[in-house]
Amino acid sequence: MNKILGTLTLGLTLASAAALADNGRLLATGGASSIDGAAGGGITPWAVLAGYGEQSEWGGNAFVTRVETGDYRLDVAGGAVSYGNRIELSYARQRFDLGTLARDLNLPENTLSQDIFGLKVRLFGDLIYDQLPQVSLGIEHKRQKDFLIPSLVGAQRDEDTEGYIAASRLFLGGAFGYNLLVNGGLRYSRANELGLLGFGGDRRDERSVLKEGSLAVLFNPRWAMGVEYREKPDNLNFAGESDWADVFLAYFPNKHFSVVLAYARLGEIATLDNQDGAYLSLQGSF
């Protein structure tokens, strides 16, 4: 965790020192950081790009996230950089503590980890000002780092590439006078539990088209509340894989820092049911 906090401190220092963007975009329109590293919500990316850079400007962020269910814990650290509000590069390292499962089954490893390298390109539209919503296309290459357990439960490979498309729109005054953010996306993936349990399985080894989306109400420029949903594949015979959802509260005191707190419903993970718990993410942006 010290390394994660160090990453956040570095990101905040860079964000505070950077004068690379003139901060023309509205507060909160850079979104938070998803657990895969791309800009957006907590469990789903949005079509927005990291930071607050506009045309010919740089933007970016650094973040840390923890999800705690009681039986499991997921820690994520990473960052993203964007240019011209057109293209985004991101990176995230996920570390999944197997907790109760590792103790009960005396597993050979008690953690799983992976690296995620992302690219997102805004295709057309604008979050607020265009007649069309902002639409972005993204790819993520994932490398699972501890493949022994995934291979034993039926995973077919330790790395893979997946794609997604997302459309986002901010409706000014769209929710009883409050601003309303609507996001929808499709993902083409065969990742088991995001890829932490490898890719493909003994039940199914083909990519699936998966739905994901978000709704958020911005009560004022600094506070937002919303819900997210992420459909997931079911590739492994040894355990079912549940879709994910959360209810979140986000605070953006300024354009350099944000906090997201959520209650996440993750369902069954690696044979253990009712994996619901707290989600906390801290982000520094420029």
TIFI-331982 format. One record per residue: x, y, z of N, C-alpha, C, CB in turn; residue in three letters; residue number from 1. Coordinates in steps of 0.02 Angstrom, whole numbers, m for minus. Glycine has a CB too. Layout:
residues N
    n_xx    n_yy    n_zz   ca_xx   ca_yy   ca_zz    c_xx    c_yy    c_zz   cb_xx   cb_yy   cb_zz    r    k
       X       Y       Z       X       Y       Z       X       Y       Z       X       Y       Z  ALA  NUM
...
//
This chain:
residues 286
    n_xx    n_yy    n_zz   ca_xx   ca_yy   ca_zz    c_xx    c_yy    c_zz   cb_xx   cb_yy   cb_zz    r    k
      41     m60       0       0       0       0      43      63       0     m46       0      60  MET    1
     105      58      30     149     116      29     167     137     m42     212     101      68  ASN    2
     178      86     m86     193     101    m155     134     136    m189     211      37    m194  LYS    3
      74     114    m172      14     144    m202       7     217    m179     m50     105    m182  ILE    4
      18     229    m113      13     297     m88      68     341    m118      17     298     m11  LEU    5
     127     311    m129     180     348    m162     162     368    m232     243     307    m163  GLY    6
     128     323    m268     106     339    m336      57     397    m336      73     277    m369  THR    7
       9     396    m288     m39     451    m283      m5     517    m267     m92     436    m230  LEU    8
      44     515    m219      79     576    m201     116     606    m260     129     563    m144  THR    9
     149     563    m299     183     586    m359     134     617    m408     221     529    m393  LEU   10
      76     583    m418      26     609    m464      m1     676    m443     m31     560    m471  GLY   11
     m12     685    m377     m37     749    m353      15     804    m361     m58     743    m279  LEU   12
      78     787    m349     132     836    m358     136     859    m430     199     807    m337  THR   13
     133     811    m477     134     828    m547      74     870    m567     136     765    m590  LEU   14
      16     851    m540     m45     888    m557     m42     959    m532    m106     853    m528  ALA   15
     m16     969    m471     m13    1036    m442      37    1079    m480       6    1033    m369  SER   16
      92    1048    m504     144    1086    m538     128    1100    m610     209    1050    m533  ALA   17
      82    1061    m639      71    1066    m711      29    1127    m728      37    1003    m737  ALA   18
      50    1163    m778      10    1217    m806       0    1203    m880      43    1287    m794  ALA   19
      m9    1139    m895     m11    1119    m965     m79    1132    m997       6    1046    m972  LEU   20
    m131    1136    m956    m197    1148    m983    m224    1213    m954    m245    1090    m967  ALA   21
    m263    1248    m992    m290    1311    m967    m356    1300    m929    m301    1360   m1024  ASP   22
    m373    1237    m917    m430    1220    m875    m495    1248    m903    m419    1245    m805  ASN   23
    m504    1246    m968    m565    1271    m998    m624    1225    m989    m554    1283   m1070  GLY   24
    m613    1160    m980    m669    1113    m973    m701    1120    m905    m645    1041    m984  ARG   25
    m765    1103    m901    m802    1109    m838    m777    1060    m787    m876    1099    m850  LEU   26
    m782    1078    m723    m763    1035    m668    m801     969    m673    m777    1070    m601  LEU   27
    m766     914    m661    m793     845    m660    m801     815    m729    m858     844    m624  ALA   28
    m791     853    m784    m801     824    m850    m744     779    m872    m810     880    m901  THR   29
    m690     776    m833    m638     727    m846    m653     659    m815    m572     752    m820  GLY   30
    m707     656    m775    m726     594    m743    m677     574    m688    m731     540    m794  GLY   31
    m688     514    m663    m642     483    m616    m599     433    m654    m682     448    m557  ALA   32
    m571     384    m620    m531     331    m652    m564     264    m641    m458     331    m625  SER   33
    m575     227    m695    m602     159    m688    m549     112    m661    m630     133    m755  SER   34
    m570      55    m636    m522       7    m609    m478     m24    m662    m558     m48    m571  ILE   35
    m494     m13    m726    m451     m34    m781    m402      22    m802    m493     m55    m841  ASP   36
    m409      81    m773    m363     136    m787    m390     191    m831    m303     109    m818  GLY   37
    m440     176    m873    m468     226    m919    m511     276    m881    m508     193    m974  ALA   38
    m516     337    m907    m558     388    m876    m631     369    m881    m546     457    m910  ALA   39
    m669     387    m829    m741     373    m828    m767     363    m758    m756     313    m870  GLY   40
    m807     311    m750    m832     294    m684    m785     246    m649    m902     263    m689  GLY   41
    m811     214    m595    m768     169    m557    m760     101    m589    m796     161    m490  GLY   42
    m815      70    m612    m811       3    m641    m823       3    m716    m861     m43    m608  ILE   43
    m837      62    m745    m847      67    m817    m812     129    m844    m922      68    m835  THR   44
    m780     126    m902    m753     186    m933    m809     227    m965    m699     169    m985  PRO   45
    m797     292    m971    m842     336   m1008    m806     357   m1072    m862     397    m966  TRP   46
    m842     394   m1114    m812     419   m1176    m766     478   m1164    m866     438   m1226  ALA   47
    m768     507   m1103    m724     564   m1087    m651     541   m1084    m745     596   m1020  VAL   48
    m605     590   m1090    m534     576   m1087    m506     605   m1022    m498     605   m1148  LEU   49
    m450     576   m1000    m421     594    m935    m401     667    m932    m360     550    m921  ALA   50
    m412     697    m874    m389     765    m862    m435     818    m891    m322     774    m890  GLY   51
    m408     879    m899    m448     936    m921    m418     971    m982    m454     986    m864  TYR   52
    m372     939   m1017    m343     969   m1076    m393     975   m1133    m283     929   m1098  GLY   53
    m388    1031   m1170    m429    1041   m1229    m385    1035   m1291    m466    1110   m1227  GLU   54
    m406    1066   m1346    m369    1061   m1409    m298    1086   m1400    m405    1099   m1464  GLN   55
    m249    1046   m1422    m177    1061   m1419    m151    1064   m1347    m163    1127   m1453  SER   56
    m187    1036   m1300    m165    1035   m1230    m159     964   m1204    m214    1075   m1187  GLU   57
    m118     956   m1153    m111     892   m1118    m155     891   m1057     m38     879   m1099  TRP   58
    m179     832   m1039    m214     821    m976    m195     753    m949    m291     826    m986  GLY   59
    m215     739    m888    m198     674    m861    m218     666    m788    m125     661    m868  GLY   60
    m204     608    m761    m220     594    m691    m176     538    m664    m294     576    m683  ASN   61
    m175     531    m598    m147     473    m564    m198     455    m510     m76     488    m534  ALA   62
    m205     390    m496    m258     369    m450    m238     308    m410    m322     356    m488  PHE   63
    m272     298    m354    m270     235    m316    m342     217    m299    m226     241    m252  VAL   64
    m356     153    m299    m424     128    m284    m418      66    m241    m463     112    m349  THR   65
    m464      59    m193    m470      m2    m154    m543     m24    m152    m442       7     m82  ARG   66
    m554     m89    m164    m621    m120    m156    m614    m175    m104    m648    m149    m225  VAL   67
    m654    m172     m52    m649    m218       4    m717    m252      16    m627    m182      69  GLU   68
    m719    m319       9    m782    m355      18    m784    m395      83    m793    m402     m40  THR   69
    m730    m399     119    m727    m442     178    m690    m506     163    m797    m458     203  GLY   70
    m710    m542     110    m675    m602      89    m617    m587      42    m723    m651      56  ASP   71
    m623    m534       3    m573    m516     m46    m556    m442     m41    m596    m534    m117  TYR   72
    m498    m424     m70    m480    m353     m75    m446    m342    m142    m433    m331     m17  ARG   73
    m466    m288    m176    m435    m268    m239    m403    m200    m231    m487    m268    m297  LEU   74
    m338    m196    m245    m302    m132    m245    m280    m117    m317    m240    m134    m197  ASP   75
    m290     m55    m337    m272     m34    m405    m235      33    m400    m335     m28    m451  VAL   76
    m182      40    m439    m147     104    m445    m130     114    m519     m82     106    m401  ALA   77
    m132     176    m541    m116     189    m611    m124     261    m629    m160     147    m655  GLY   78
    m127     274    m694    m134     341    m718    m149     342    m793     m72     381    m703  GLY   79
    m165     401    m817    m180     410    m888    m158     479    m910    m256     400    m902  ALA   80
    m142     485    m973    m124     549   m1003    m162     557   m1068     m46     555   m1013  VAL   81
    m185     617   m1083    m222     630   m1145    m194     691   m1180    m297     639   m1130  SER   82
    m207     695   m1244    m185     753   m1283    m241     777   m1329    m121     736   m1324  TYR   83
    m252     842   m1328    m299     873   m1374    m370     852   m1364    m279     857   m1442  GLY   84
    m387     824   m1305    m454     797   m1294    m474     750   m1351    m506     854   m1289  ASN   85
    m423     712   m1375    m434     668   m1432    m410     597   m1419    m400     696   m1493  ARG   86
    m352     589   m1385    m323     523   m1376    m298     516   m1304    m265     512   m1426  ILE   87
    m307     456   m1276    m288     442   m1206    m248     378   m1203    m351     438   m1161  GLU   88
    m193     379   m1165    m155     320   m1148    m160     309   m1073     m81     326   m1171  LEU   89
    m171     246   m1052    m180     232    m981    m143     169    m961    m254     226    m964  SER   90
    m130     165    m896     m98     105    m867    m128      94    m798     m21     113    m864  TYR   91
    m140      31    m780    m162      13    m713    m130     m53    m692    m239       8    m710  ALA   92
    m111     m57    m629     m89    m120    m599    m141    m140    m547     m16    m113    m567  ARG   93
    m169    m199    m556    m219    m226    m509    m187    m281    m467    m281    m253    m547  GLN   94
    m203    m281    m403    m180    m334    m358    m240    m358    m318    m123    m308    m310  ARG   95
    m255    m422    m325    m315    m451    m295    m294    m499    m239    m358    m488    m349  PHE   96
    m313    m482    m178    m298    m524    m120    m353    m576    m112    m291    m480     m55  ASP   97
    m334    m640    m115    m383    m694    m113    m411    m707     m44    m352    m757    m140  LEU   98
    m380    m681       8    m407    m681      75    m435    m746      99    m459    m630      79  GLY   99
    m501    m748     111    m535    m806     139    m525    m868      97    m609    m792     146  THR  100
    m529    m862      31    m522    m920     m13    m452    m950      m7    m535    m900     m86  LEU  101
    m400    m909      m4    m332    m935       2    m323    m971      68    m282    m878      m3  ALA  102
    m351    m946     122    m345    m978     187    m384   m1043     191    m368    m931     243  ARG  103
    m446   m1043     166    m489   m1102     172    m464   m1159     129    m560   m1084     153  ASP  104
    m438   m1145      70    m417   m1197      23    m342   m1209      22    m441   m1180     m47  LEU  105
    m305   m1171      64    m232   m1179      67    m202   m1173      m4    m213   m1247      98  ASN  106
    m220   m1119     m39    m198   m1109    m108    m123   m1095    m111    m237   m1052    m140  LEU  107
     m92   m1113    m168     m20   m1101    m174      m1   m1027    m179       6   m1137    m235  PRO  108
     m48    m985    m196     m37    m913    m198     m95    m878    m164     m29    m888    m272  GLU  109
     m82    m821    m132    m137    m786     m99    m154    m720    m132    m119    m773     m27  ASN  110
    m121    m704    m188    m138    m644    m226    m135    m659    m300     m90    m586    m208  THR  111
    m173    m619    m338    m171    m620    m411    m161    m548    m434    m236    m651    m442  LEU  112
    m122    m538    m487    m111    m469    m510    m109    m468    m586     m45    m441    m480  SER  113
    m119    m408    m613    m113    m399    m685     m98    m327    m702    m178    m421    m720  GLN  114
     m67    m318    m761     m54    m252    m790    m103    m240    m846      20    m246    m815  ASP  115
    m128    m178    m852    m175    m159    m904    m149     m97    m940    m246    m147    m874  ILE  116
    m140    m103   m1005    m117     m47   m1048    m176     m27   m1093     m54     m67   m1090  PHE  117
    m196      36   m1089    m255      58   m1125    m242     113   m1175    m306      80   m1077  GLY  118
    m283     114   m1228    m284     167   m1278    m357     184   m1292    m246     146   m1344  LEU  119
    m373     249   m1288    m441     271   m1303    m438     330   m1351    m479     291   m1238  LYS  120
    m482     330   m1401    m484     383   m1451    m555     411   m1456    m459     358   m1521  VAL  121
    m561     477   m1450    m627     508   m1461    m641     509   m1536    m631     580   m1429  ARG  122
    m695     477   m1556    m712     472   m1627    m748     534   m1652    m754     411   m1639  LEU  123
    m799     556   m1616    m839     614   m1637    m882     636   m1578    m883     598   m1700  PHE  124
    m915     694   m1588    m961     719   m1538    m927     754   m1481   m1003     663   m1512  GLY  125
    m968     779   m1435    m943     816   m1376    m988     800   m1317    m939     893   m1390  ASP  126
    m959     800   m1258    m997     783   m1198   m1055     831   m1187    m951     785   m1138  LEU  127
   m1047     895   m1206   m1098     945   m1191   m1122     982   m1254   m1072     995   m1141  ILE  128
   m1075    1006   m1296   m1091    1059   m1343   m1111    1036   m1413   m1033    1103   m1349  TYR  129
   m1097     975   m1431   m1114     950   m1498   m1185     922   m1497   m1064     896   m1521  ASP  130
   m1215     916   m1556   m1280     884   m1561   m1275     809   m1547   m1312     896   m1630  GLN  131
   m1217     780   m1561   m1206     709   m1548   m1170     699   m1482   m1165     678   m1605  LEU  132
   m1183     643   m1448   m1145     628   m1387   m1072     616   m1403   m1175     567   m1351  PRO  133
   m1030     621   m1353    m960     604   m1363    m954     528   m1368    m915     632   m1305  GLN  134
    m921     504   m1420    m913     432   m1431    m839     417   m1437    m952     409   m1496  VAL  135
    m816     369   m1399    m745     350   m1398    m738     275   m1406    m711     374   m1334  SER  136
    m683     256   m1438    m666     185   m1449    m602     170   m1409    m656     169   m1525  LEU  137
    m603     115   m1373    m545      98   m1332    m524      26   m1340    m560     113   m1260  GLY  138
    m459      13   m1328    m434     m55   m1323    m392     m60   m1259    m391     m74   m1386  ILE  139
    m392    m119   m1229    m353    m132   m1169    m316    m198   m1177    m398    m132   m1106  GLU  140
    m251    m196   m1168    m212    m258   m1168    m196    m276   m1096    m146    m250   m1210  HIS  141
    m214    m337   m1076    m208    m358   m1007    m159    m417   m1002    m277    m378    m978  LYS  142
    m114    m413    m952     m66    m466    m940     m73    m490    m868       7    m441    m953  ARG  143
     m98    m551    m860    m105    m582    m794     m36    m605    m771    m155    m641    m796  GLN  144
     m17    m589    m709      51    m600    m686      60    m662    m643      74    m540    m647  LYS  145
       6    m692    m620       9    m751    m575     m39    m804    m602      m9    m732    m500  ASP  146
     m16    m842    m652     m62    m882    m692     m74    m953    m664     m37    m887    m762  PHE  147
     m39    m973    m612     m46   m1042    m588    m119   m1058    m569      m1   m1054    m528  LEU  148
    m148   m1018    m525    m217   m1032    m503    m266   m1026    m561    m237    m983    m447  ILE  149
    m265    m973    m602    m310    m970    m660    m304   m1031    m706    m298    m907    m699  PRO  150
    m243   m1055    m717    m235   m1113    m762    m266   m1176    m731    m161   m1125    m777  SER  151
    m262   m1182    m665    m289   m1241    m631    m365   m1242    m633    m266   m1243    m559  LEU  152
    m398   m1183    m636    m471   m1181    m636    m500   m1176    m707    m496   m1122    m595  VAL  153
    m457   m1180    m759    m483   m1185    m827    m469   m1128    m873    m554   m1194    m823  GLY  154
    m435   m1074    m850    m419   m1018    m895    m372   m1041    m950    m386    m960    m856  ALA  155
    m381   m1013   m1010    m344   m1036   m1069    m282    m996   m1084    m389   m1035   m1128  GLN  156
    m276    m933   m1060    m218    m891   m1077    m208    m839   m1023    m227    m857   m1145  ARG  157
    m146    m814   m1020    m129    m766    m968    m126    m694    m992     m63    m784    m938  ASP  158
    m140    m681   m1056    m146    m613   m1080    m193    m610   m1139     m77    m585   m1099  GLU  159
    m223    m552   m1149    m271    m545   m1203    m285    m470   m1214    m337    m583   m1186  ASP  160
    m316    m455   m1270    m335    m386   m1287    m410    m383   m1297    m298    m362   m1351  THR  161
    m442    m333   m1268    m514    m323   m1275    m528    m253   m1299    m550    m337   m1208  GLU  162
    m586    m243   m1328    m605    m178   m1354    m672    m156   m1325    m609    m179   m1430  GLY  163
    m683     m90   m1326    m747     m64   m1303    m763       1   m1340    m747     m52   m1227  TYR  164
    m827      17   m1342    m849      81   m1369    m896     111   m1317    m884      73   m1439  ILE  165
    m889     176   m1306    m929     210   m1255    m957     275   m1284    m888     224   m1192  ALA  166
   m1018     291   m1264   m1050     354   m1283   m1074     389   m1220   m1110     342   m1332  ALA  167
   m1056     453   m1212   m1072     491   m1152   m1103     558   m1170   m1009     501   m1108  SER  168
   m1151     580   m1129   m1183     644   m1140   m1200     675   m1073   m1247     636   m1184  ARG  169
   m1184     740   m1065   m1204     778   m1006   m1262     823   m1025   m1145     819    m977  LEU  170
   m1321     810    m996   m1381     850   m1010   m1386     904    m957   m1445     804   m1011  PHE  171
   m1375     966    m977   m1378    1022    m929   m1450    1032    m906   m1350    1086    m961  LEU  172
   m1460    1028    m841   m1528    1034    m813   m1573     976    m829   m1559    1097    m838  GLY  173
   m1544     918    m848   m1584     862    m872   m1619     821    m819   m1541     817    m911  GLY  174
   m1604     832    m755   m1635     793    m701   m1665     842    m650   m1584     744    m667  ALA  175
   m1726     866    m665   m1761     913    m620   m1718     974    m605   m1781     878    m555  PHE  176
   m1685     998    m657   m1643    1057    m650   m1570    1043    m635   m1670    1099    m596  GLY  177
   m1553     981    m618   m1484     962    m606   m1454     931    m669   m1478     913    m546  TYR  178
   m1389     938    m677   m1356     908    m735   m1356     832    m730   m1284     935    m742  ASN  179
   m1367     799    m787   m1372     727    m790   m1321     698    m838   m1444     705    m809  LEU  180
   m1280     652    m814   m1231     618    m856   m1257     548    m873   m1162     613    m820  LEU  181
   m1260     533    m938   m1282     467    m962   m1225     436   m1002   m1348     473   m1005  VAL  182
   m1208     375    m986   m1155     340   m1022   m1176     269   m1036   m1089     341    m980  ASN  183
   m1162     246   m1097   m1175     177   m1116   m1118     150   m1156   m1240     171   m1154  GLY  184
   m1106      84   m1151   m1050      55   m1188   m1059     m18   m1201    m987      66   m1151  GLY  185
   m1019     m43   m1248   m1014    m114   m1264    m941    m134   m1262   m1046    m130   m1334  LEU  186
    m928    m193   m1233    m860    m219   m1226    m857    m288   m1260    m839    m224   m1151  ARG  187
    m801    m301   m1293    m790    m365   m1328    m732    m399   m1292    m774    m354   m1405  TYR  188
    m748    m449   m1250    m699    m475   m1203    m712    m547   m1185    m697    m432   m1140  SER  189
    m659    m582   m1163    m666    m648   m1132    m627    m652   m1067    m641    m703   m1181  ARG  190
    m619    m594   m1034    m582    m590    m972    m623    m619    m915    m562    m517    m956  ALA  191
    m591    m662    m875    m623    m690    m815    m607    m646    m755    m599    m764    m803  ASN  192
    m660    m619    m723    m651    m572    m667    m600    m518    m686    m629    m611    m603  GLU  193
    m615    m483    m739    m575    m428    m766    m511    m451    m800    m558    m379    m712  LEU  194
    m494    m516    m794    m430    m542    m817    m388    m568    m761    m393    m489    m855  GLY  195
    m408    m555    m699    m370    m579    m641    m370    m655    m638    m399    m551    m578  LEU  196
    m422    m687    m665    m425    m760    m671    m412    m782    m744    m493    m787    m648  LEU  197
    m372    m744    m779    m353    m762    m847    m407    m746    m898    m336    m835    m849  GLY  198
    m401    m777    m956    m443    m760   m1013    m467    m823   m1048    m406    m714   m1063  PHE  199
    m532    m825   m1064    m561    m886   m1092    m564    m940   m1040    m521    m909   m1153  GLY  200
    m602    m993   m1055    m609   m1046   m1006    m629   m1112   m1035    m658   m1026    m955  GLY  201
    m638   m1162    m990    m657   m1228   m1012    m731   m1232   m1030    m642   m1279    m958  ASP  202
    m771   m1183   m1012    m841   m1180   m1032    m849   m1142   m1098    m883   m1147    m978  ARG  203
    m810   m1088   m1104    m816   m1045   m1163    m750   m1010   m1174    m874    m993   m1156  ARG  204
    m725   m1010   m1236    m661    m979   m1251    m667    m929   m1308    m608   m1032   m1268  ASP  205
    m725    m897   m1313    m736    m846   m1364    m753    m780   m1330    m792    m867   m1412  GLU  206
    m737    m725   m1363    m755    m660   m1336    m831    m651   m1339    m719    m603   m1374  ARG  207
    m857    m614   m1291    m928    m598   m1287    m937    m523   m1293    m959    m625   m1221  SER  208
    m995    m503   m1319   m1014    m432   m1319   m1051    m418   m1254   m1059    m414   m1382  VAL  209
   m1024    m372   m1214   m1047    m361   m1146   m1070    m288   m1139    m992    m377   m1095  LEU  210
   m1126    m279   m1105   m1155    m212   m1095   m1128    m180   m1031   m1232    m217   m1093  LYS  211
   m1121    m114   m1032   m1104     m77    m972   m1130      m6    m977   m1027     m77    m961  GLU  212
   m1142      26    m920   m1169      93    m923   m1170     127    m855   m1239      91    m950  GLY  213
   m1184     192    m857   m1183     233    m797   m1236     288    m803   m1114     264    m784  SER  214
   m1262     309    m745   m1304     368    m739   m1279     407    m679   m1380     350    m732  LEU  215
   m1273     473    m686   m1251     514    m629   m1286     581    m630   m1174     524    m631  ALA  216
   m1307     604    m573   m1337     669    m564   m1286     714    m529   m1403     666    m524  VAL  217
   m1271     772    m559   m1225     821    m530   m1267     873    m493   m1180     854    m584  LEU  218
   m1268     867    m426   m1310     911    m386   m1283     983    m385   m1315     885    m314  PHE  219
   m1218     990    m393   m1186    1055    m403   m1119    1040    m437   m1176    1094    m335  ASN  220
   m1078    1089    m453   m1016    1074    m489    m969    1026    m454    m980    1137    m504  PRO  221
    m977    1016    m388    m929     977    m350    m954     908    m328    m908    1015    m290  ARG  222
   m1018     896    m327   m1045     834    m301   m1086     798    m355   m1088     847    m239  TRP  223
   m1076     732    m358   m1115     690    m405   m1133     625    m371   m1076     677    m470  ALA  224
   m1191     599    m387   m1213     534    m363   m1241     494    m421   m1266     541    m306  MET  225
   m1226     429    m423   m1249     390    m479   m1245     316    m469   m1211     409    m539  GLY  226
   m1259     280    m522   m1257     207    m522   m1219     184    m584   m1330     176    m521  VAL  227
   m1190     123    m578   m1153      93    m634   m1172      19    m640   m1077     101    m624  GLU  228
   m1163      m7    m700   m1176     m78    m713   m1124    m103    m763   m1248     m91    m739  TYR  229
   m1098    m164    m750   m1050    m194    m797   m1065    m268    m804    m977    m184    m772  ARG  230
   m1084    m288    m864   m1097    m358    m879   m1030    m394    m886   m1140    m366    m943  GLU  231
   m1028    m458    m864    m966    m496    m866    m980    m565    m896    m934    m503    m796  LYS  232
    m929    m595    m928    m939    m661    m959    m940    m716    m907    m884    m675   m1011  PRO  233
    m955    m777    m928    m959    m835    m883    m924    m893    m918   m1034    m853    m864  ASP  234
    m857    m893    m915    m817    m939    m956    m792   m1001    m920    m758    m902    m982  ASN  235
    m794   m1001    m853    m763   m1055    m814    m815   m1100    m782    m717   m1025    m761  LEU  236
    m803   m1165    m784    m849   m1213    m754    m846   m1214    m678    m836   m1281    m781  ASN  237
    m788   m1197    m650    m780   m1208    m578    m821   m1159    m536    m707   m1202    m559  PHE  238
    m841   m1101    m565    m879   m1052    m528    m915   m1006    m576    m834   m1011    m481  ALA  239
    m972    m980    m555   m1008    m930    m594    m975    m862    m587   m1082    m927    m573  GLY  240
    m990    m817    m634    m963    m749    m632   m1021    m701    m638    m911    m738    m689  GLU  241
   m1029    m659    m588   m1086    m613    m584   m1072    m547    m618   m1105    m601    m511  SER  242
   m1124    m515    m643   m1119    m446    m665   m1107    m401    m605   m1183    m424    m704  ASP  243
   m1076    m343    m617   m1060    m297    m563   m1103    m235    m567    m985    m277    m566  TRP  244
   m1116    m205    m509   m1153    m142    m505   m1130    m104    m444   m1230    m155    m503  ALA  245
   m1140     m38    m445   m1125       1    m385   m1168      64    m382   m1050      20    m383  ASP  246
   m1171      93    m323   m1200     159    m311   m1143     202    m284   m1262     156    m261  VAL  247
   m1131     260    m315   m1072     299    m296   m1088     371    m280   m1020     296    m351  PHE  248
   m1044     401    m240   m1045     472    m225    m976     499    m241   m1065     486    m149  LEU  249
    m973     551    m282    m909     580    m303    m905     653    m282    m900     574    m380  ALA  250
    m844     673    m260    m832     741    m238    m773     769    m277    m819     745    m161  TYR  251
    m783     826    m310    m732     860    m350    m721     930    m320    m752     864    m425  PHE  252
    m678     937    m269    m669    1003    m239    m637    1053    m286    m627     997    m176  PRO  253
    m596    1028    m333    m565    1070    m383    m543    1025    m441    m503    1110    m354  ASN  254
    m507    1053    m490    m488    1014    m548    m425     972    m538    m478    1059    m607  LYS  255
    m398     973    m477    m336     936    m464    m347     876    m419    m286     982    m432  HIS  256
    m406     867    m391    m416     812    m344    m490     791    m344    m394     833    m272  PHE  257
    m502     726    m336    m570     700    m329    m570     638    m286    m601     686    m398  SER  258
    m628     625    m257    m639     566    m214    m703     533    m236    m641     586    m138  VAL  259
    m701     466    m243    m761     428    m259    m770     374    m206    m757     397    m330  VAL  260
    m829     373    m175    m847     322    m126    m908     285    m152    m860     352     m55  LEU  261
    m906     219    m150    m962     180    m179    m977     119    m137    m946     159    m251  ALA  262
   m1038      95    m144   m1057      28    m119   m1064     m17    m180   m1125      31     m77  TYR  263
   m1021     m67    m184   m1017    m110    m243   m1049    m177    m229    m944    m120    m265  ALA  264
   m1091    m200    m277   m1121    m267    m274   m1087    m310    m328   m1200    m263    m286  ARG  265
   m1044    m355    m306   m1003    m394    m352   m1025    m466    m358    m931    m392    m330  LEU  266
   m1074    m488    m317   m1102    m555    m324   m1053    m610    m309   m1128    m564    m393  GLY  267
   m1053    m662    m351   m1009    m719    m340    m941    m707    m372   m1041    m783    m368  GLU  268
    m888    m719    m333    m819    m715    m358    m783    m778    m335    m783    m650    m332  ILE  269
    m762    m820    m382    m721    m880    m367    m753    m922    m313    m651    m860    m346  ALA  270
    m817    m938    m321    m857    m983    m279    m886    m950    m217    m816   m1043    m259  THR  271
    m865    m891    m198    m892    m858    m139    m946    m809    m159    m835    m822     m99  LEU  272
   m1006    m817    m131   m1064    m775    m148   m1064    m711    m107   m1129    m813    m136  ASP  273
   m1108    m665    m128   m1124    m604     m90   m1062    m562     m76   m1158    m622     m25  ASN  274
   m1022    m552    m128    m962    m511    m120    m979    m438    m132    m906    m535    m169  GLN  275
   m1010    m408     m82   m1029    m338     m84    m985    m300     m34   m1105    m329     m67  ASP  276
    m969    m237     m49    m927    m200      m3    m913    m130     m26    m864    m236       6  GLY  277
    m863    m100       7    m847     m30      m3    m796     m20     m58    m821       1      61  ALA  278
    m802      36     m93    m758      56    m147    m735     127    m133    m794      50    m218  TYR  279
    m670     139    m133    m642     206    m122    m588     219    m173    m614     213     m50  LEU  280
    m593     277    m207    m543     295    m257    m524     368    m248    m571     284    m329  SER  281
    m458     382    m249    m430     449    m245    m393     464    m310    m384     456    m183  LEU  282
    m402     525    m336    m373     541    m400    m345     612    m399    m425     534    m456  GLN  283
    m285     619    m427    m257     685    m441    m257     697    m515    m186     691    m412  GLY  284
    m277     757    m537    m286     771    m609    m254     837    m628    m361     773    m627  SER  285
    m241     845    m693    m220     910    m720    m249     917    m790    m143     916    m720  PHE  286
//
